Amino acid sequence: MRIGVPRETFPGEARVALVPATFPMLRKKGIEVTVESGAGEAAGFPDALYEGAGATVGSRADVFAADAIFQVRGLGTNPEAGREDLDHLREGQLVIGMLDPLVAHGEVEELARRGVSAFALELVPRITRAQSMDILSSQANLAGYKAVLLAADTIAKIFPMMMTAAGTIKPARVFVVGAGVAGLQAIATAKRLGAKVQAYDVRPAVKDQIESLGAKFVEMEIDAGEAEDRGGYAREMGEDFIRRQRELMQSVCEESDVVVTTAAIPGKRAPLLITAEMVDAMPPGAVIVDLAAPTGGNCELTQPDERVVRTGTVILGPTNLPSGAAHDASLMFSRNIATFLLNMVDGEGALSIDTEDEIVRDTLVTQGGEIVNARVREAMGLEPLTPAAATAQPEEKEANES
């Protein structure tokens, strides 16, 4: 098998899907790699490092001639520039990367028409066996870290308490909304910088995790019910619940210098948690970093990748913070994607797409000209596939249709 690693074409994307350090685990299975010239340059991996690790460095056409394409941003997460690669794709080829399939329905249909077997890494189930393949967690770690550094660089205060001859400086007050991977890393980073940190999550079970990092868990007396789905992702809550949540959060926001929001629901608009009125009540010079900006934002005033100022409060909506730590983000993404592929490769290096495997079944979006993922079909309003249709080979489908 040969893997192709193209240079990322999404504006501002500095990550690369595969780094030289991951090659040994692939070579053990007889897998070869072709990398587009310059693909790793922005992340600190020049062509010479790839060649030294045994890769072939070539053109974009050389890369797309491979059996499997590794991308950070596949078509669904790169809808404009990504279309230029559609003609390079061919039936039976593997495409593995971030595809945003629960939202990018037109792009999913395009991939199905090309006959590729497309795997969306955002759909990796949150089970123990799949932890080493979970790109959302690995990249969210860096997003949480960078969000706090961005806030610290923006606010006109320092985070730690300082006792000086000129007086004592009080520590900055940081409020983190959402204690998933990004939120927990934001808490840890803010604490390392010396801030006084509070955090809230709709799931009361994360209280111990928040407190273990030295932050105070904000108690809100509202019944969250089932806040997680079976895959470990946040479940959409009703508007009455979110309205009550906003009311209880307002008093915390009013006394916070920095608010970092991380609440997101796969395939849905991010819940609106901070209203314009809540922003108006925050201290002068406060900063909000909204990590949910790519899906609409947790703050009513958030604009993706823009700096908004309202009554002295700065609202930032970064959409690709991991790319700002491209070297380490690529290292982790590379390990995730290589481990994912090797889960489908036997001891002889042969590929087997076994849909009895929960990891394979949940991430496989298109195969043999069909959209085969149950969650994606539901999001697109399509009828569930019958077992026969889901397992039929392309030639069998053509015969049935004729």
CORDA-V884573 format. One record per backbone hydrogen bond with DSSP energy under -0.5 kcal/mol. NH is the residue of the N-H (numbers start at 1). CO is the residue of the C=O. E is the energy in kcal/mol with one decimal. If there is no record, write none. Layout:
BEGIN
nh = (NH & NH)
co = (CO & CO)
e = (E & E)
END
This chain:
BEGIN
nh = (3 & 4 & 5 & 6 & 6 & 13 & 14 & 22 & 23 & 25 & 26 & 26 & 27 & 28 & 29 & 30 & 31 & 32 & 34 & 35 & 36 & 37 & 39 & 41 & 43 & 44 & 45 & 49 & 50 & 51 & 52 & 53 & 54 & 55 & 56 & 57 & 58 & 58 & 63 & 64 & 65 & 65 & 66 & 67 & 68 & 69 & 70 & 70 & 71 & 71 & 74 & 74 & 77 & 77 & 78 & 78 & 82 & 83 & 84 & 85 & 86 & 88 & 89 & 89 & 92 & 93 & 94 & 95 & 96 & 97 & 98 & 103 & 104 & 105 & 108 & 109 & 110 & 111 & 112 & 113 & 114 & 115 & 115 & 116 & 117 & 118 & 118 & 119 & 120 & 121 & 121 & 123 & 124 & 126 & 127 & 130 & 131 & 133 & 134 & 135 & 138 & 139 & 140 & 141 & 142 & 143 & 144 & 145 & 146 & 147 & 148 & 149 & 150 & 151 & 152 & 153 & 154 & 155 & 162 & 164 & 164 & 167 & 169 & 170 & 172 & 174 & 174 & 175 & 176 & 177 & 177 & 178 & 178 & 184 & 185 & 186 & 187 & 188 & 189 & 190 & 191 & 192 & 193 & 194 & 195 & 196 & 197 & 198 & 199 & 200 & 204 & 206 & 207 & 208 & 210 & 211 & 212 & 213 & 213 & 214 & 215 & 216 & 218 & 219 & 222 & 224 & 227 & 229 & 232 & 235 & 242 & 243 & 244 & 245 & 246 & 247 & 248 & 249 & 250 & 251 & 252 & 253 & 254 & 255 & 255 & 256 & 257 & 258 & 259 & 260 & 261 & 261 & 262 & 268 & 270 & 273 & 273 & 274 & 275 & 279 & 280 & 281 & 282 & 283 & 285 & 286 & 287 & 288 & 289 & 290 & 290 & 291 & 291 & 293 & 295 & 296 & 297 & 300 & 302 & 305 & 306 & 308 & 308 & 310 & 313 & 314 & 315 & 315 & 316 & 316 & 317 & 323 & 324 & 325 & 326 & 329 & 330 & 331 & 332 & 333 & 334 & 335 & 336 & 337 & 338 & 339 & 340 & 341 & 342 & 343 & 344 & 345 & 346 & 349 & 352 & 354 & 355 & 357 & 358 & 361 & 362 & 363 & 364 & 365 & 365 & 366 & 367 & 368 & 370 & 372 & 372 & 373 & 377 & 378 & 379 & 380 & 381 & 382 & 390 & 391 & 392 & 396 & 397 & 398 & 399 & 400 & 401 & 402)
co = (32 & 68 & 34 & 4 & 70 & 10 & 12 & 19 & 20 & 22 & 22 & 23 & 23 & 24 & 26 & 27 & 26 & 1 & 3 & 56 & 5 & 58 & 36 & 38 & 40 & 41 & 40 & 46 & 46 & 47 & 48 & 49 & 51 & 50 & 33 & 55 & 35 & 56 & 59 & 60 & 61 & 62 & 63 & 2 & 2 & 94 & 4 & 68 & 69 & 96 & 72 & 98 & 74 & 98 & 74 & 75 & 78 & 80 & 81 & 82 & 83 & 85 & 85 & 86 & 115 & 90 & 67 & 117 & 69 & 119 & 72 & 100 & 100 & 103 & 104 & 105 & 106 & 107 & 108 & 109 & 110 & 111 & 112 & 111 & 93 & 116 & 366 & 95 & 363 & 97 & 119 & 120 & 121 & 231 & 125 & 127 & 128 & 130 & 131 & 133 & 134 & 135 & 136 & 137 & 138 & 139 & 140 & 141 & 142 & 143 & 144 & 145 & 146 & 147 & 148 & 149 & 150 & 151 & 169 & 162 & 167 & 164 & 162 & 168 & 159 & 172 & 196 & 258 & 198 & 175 & 260 & 176 & 200 & 180 & 181 & 182 & 183 & 184 & 185 & 186 & 187 & 188 & 189 & 191 & 190 & 172 & 195 & 174 & 216 & 176 & 202 & 203 & 204 & 205 & 206 & 207 & 208 & 209 & 210 & 211 & 210 & 197 & 199 & 217 & 220 & 222 & 225 & 233 & 229 & 227 & 238 & 239 & 240 & 241 & 242 & 243 & 244 & 245 & 246 & 247 & 249 & 249 & 250 & 251 & 252 & 253 & 173 & 173 & 287 & 175 & 259 & 289 & 177 & 265 & 295 & 271 & 298 & 298 & 273 & 275 & 276 & 277 & 279 & 256 & 312 & 283 & 257 & 314 & 259 & 288 & 316 & 261 & 289 & 290 & 292 & 293 & 292 & 274 & 299 & 317 & 303 & 306 & 315 & 313 & 310 & 286 & 308 & 313 & 288 & 314 & 306 & 320 & 321 & 322 & 323 & 325 & 326 & 327 & 328 & 329 & 330 & 331 & 332 & 333 & 334 & 335 & 336 & 337 & 338 & 339 & 341 & 342 & 350 & 346 & 344 & 352 & 353 & 354 & 356 & 357 & 358 & 359 & 360 & 118 & 363 & 118 & 370 & 115 & 367 & 365 & 370 & 365 & 373 & 374 & 375 & 376 & 378 & 377 & 386 & 387 & 388 & 393 & 393 & 394 & 395 & 396 & 397 & 398)
e = (-3.1 & -3.3 & -2.7 & -0.6 & -0.6 & -2.2 & -0.7 & -1.8 & -1.6 & -0.7 & -0.9 & -0.9 & -2.8 & -1.5 & -1.5 & -2.0 & -1.9 & -2.6 & -3.0 & -3.0 & -2.6 & -2.4 & -2.3 & -0.8 & -0.8 & -1.6 & -2.9 & -1.1 & -1.2 & -2.7 & -2.3 & -1.2 & -1.2 & -2.6 & -2.5 & -0.5 & -2.4 & -0.6 & -1.9 & -2.3 & -0.5 & -0.8 & -1.7 & -1.5 & -1.7 & -2.8 & -2.6 & -0.5 & -0.6 & -2.4 & -0.6 & -2.6 & -1.0 & -0.6 & -0.5 & -1.3 & -1.8 & -1.1 & -1.4 & -1.5 & -1.2 & -1.4 & -0.7 & -1.2 & -2.6 & -1.9 & -2.4 & -2.3 & -2.9 & -1.8 & -1.6 & -1.4 & -3.1 & -2.1 & -1.9 & -2.1 & -1.8 & -2.2 & -2.2 & -2.3 & -1.4 & -0.5 & -1.3 & -1.3 & -2.7 & -0.9 & -1.3 & -3.1 & -2.4 & -2.3 & -0.7 & -1.7 & -1.3 & -1.1 & -1.9 & -1.2 & -1.4 & -2.0 & -1.1 & -1.3 & -1.9 & -2.4 & -2.0 & -1.9 & -0.9 & -1.9 & -2.7 & -1.7 & -2.9 & -2.2 & -1.3 & -1.7 & -2.5 & -2.1 & -2.7 & -1.9 & -1.2 & -2.7 & -1.7 & -0.7 & -1.9 & -1.7 & -3.4 & -0.5 & -1.9 & -0.6 & -2.8 & -2.8 & -2.6 & -0.5 & -3.1 & -0.7 & -3.8 & -2.7 & -2.0 & -2.2 & -2.4 & -2.4 & -2.4 & -2.5 & -2.4 & -2.2 & -1.7 & -1.5 & -2.5 & -3.1 & -0.7 & -2.7 & -2.5 & -2.2 & -0.8 & -1.8 & -1.8 & -0.5 & -2.3 & -2.6 & -1.9 & -0.7 & -0.9 & -1.5 & -1.7 & -2.3 & -3.1 & -0.7 & -2.4 & -0.7 & -1.2 & -2.7 & -1.9 & -2.5 & -2.0 & -2.6 & -2.1 & -2.3 & -2.4 & -1.9 & -1.9 & -1.9 & -1.6 & -0.6 & -0.6 & -2.4 & -2.3 & -0.6 & -0.9 & -1.6 & -2.0 & -2.1 & -2.4 & -2.4 & -0.5 & -2.1 & -2.3 & -2.3 & -2.8 & -0.8 & -2.4 & -2.6 & -0.5 & -1.9 & -2.2 & -1.1 & -1.6 & -0.6 & -0.6 & -1.8 & -2.4 & -3.0 & -2.6 & -0.6 & -3.0 & -2.6 & -0.9 & -1.3 & -1.7 & -1.7 & -2.2 & -3.1 & -1.4 & -3.8 & -2.0 & -0.6 & -2.6 & -2.7 & -2.7 & -2.7 & -3.6 & -0.5 & -3.1 & -0.5 & -1.1 & -0.7 & -1.9 & -1.8 & -1.0 & -2.7 & -2.3 & -1.9 & -2.1 & -2.6 & -2.8 & -1.7 & -2.3 & -2.8 & -2.3 & -2.1 & -2.0 & -2.2 & -2.5 & -1.2 & -2.3 & -1.2 & -2.5 & -2.0 & -3.0 & -1.4 & -0.9 & -1.8 & -0.5 & -3.0 & -2.4 & -1.1 & -2.0 & -3.2 & -0.5 & -1.1 & -2.4 & -0.5 & -1.6 & -2.1 & -0.8 & -1.2 & -2.6 & -2.2 & -2.2 & -1.9 & -1.1 & -3.1 & -2.3 & -1.4 & -1.0 & -0.6 & -2.1 & -2.1 & -1.8 & -2.2 & -2.5 & -1.8)
END
